[in-house]
Amino acid sequence: MQITLETGVPRPNRRHGRNHSLPFDQLEVGGSFFVPLSVKSTGTVQVATHRANQNVDGKEFQSCGKQTKEVTGDGCEITLVSGTRVWRVK
């Protein structure tokens, strides 16, 4: 098998840095957001939080899985939703 060297082939675009599907950039210190398990798994959110902390912009985030949030529906109905909460701590 012979390997051919080529030039001028464009590199594919790859996303680097933060996971832009989560609003890390919008958080102020002390702020948080909740990600239901139906949207992303706890592990996915924790990996995204770890990656956001690796940026050199001085921001720091912490996540805690297995959080429960009460969501009120129409009238008096309350639904408990499991997920992960992320806080900006620095």
N, C-alpha and C positions, 0 to 999 in steps of 0.2 A: 504494500500500500504506500502510495506516495502522497506526501502532504504538500499542498501548494500554498505559498505565501501570497497574501493579497493586501493591497492598500486601498484606502478610500471607502472601505465598508463602514457605514455608520454604526456606532455602538447603540444598543438598545437603551431606552430611558429606564432607569431604575429609581425607585423612590428611596431616598436616603433620609435619615433623621427621624423625626417624630411620626407617629401614626396619626395621620391627619383626619382619620375618621373619629377620633376622640378629641374633645376641645381643650387640650392642655394649654394652648396658647391664649385661651380666653380667660383662664383662671387668675384671679388675684390672690395674694397671700391670705390664707384663711378660708378661701372659697373651696367648693367641692362640686363634684357631679356624680350621679348615680347611673350605673350601667346595668340594666336588667339582664339576667342570665339568658333570656330569650333573644337578646341582641348580640352579646358576646360572652364567652365563657370567662370564668374567674381567671384562669391561667392566661388567656389572651390579654386581658386587661392588665394583669400583673407584669407580663412581658413588655407591653407597651409603656407601662409606668417606669420600668427599669430602663428602657431605651430613652425615654424622655429625660431621665436623671443623668444619662451619660452625655447629654449636650453640655457645652461649655458656657451656657448663658447665665449660670448662677441660680437657676430655678431648681427647686427640689419638690418632688411629689411623693406621697405615700398612698398605698392602696390597702384596702381591707376587704377580703372576700367574705362571703356568707353574711352579708348585710341584708336586712329586711326593711322594706319601705311600704308604708300604708298608702294606697292609692284609692281615693274616693271616687266612686262612680256617680251615677244619677241618684239623687235622693240620699239615703242613709247607707248605701252599700259600701263596704270597705273590703278591698282586696289586698292581701299581702303579696309583695313581689320580692323574690330573692335576686340578689345581684352583688355587685362590687361597687364600693364607693372609693373615689380618689380625691385626696385633698392636696392643695398646694401649701407646703409648709415653709417655703423659703423663696 
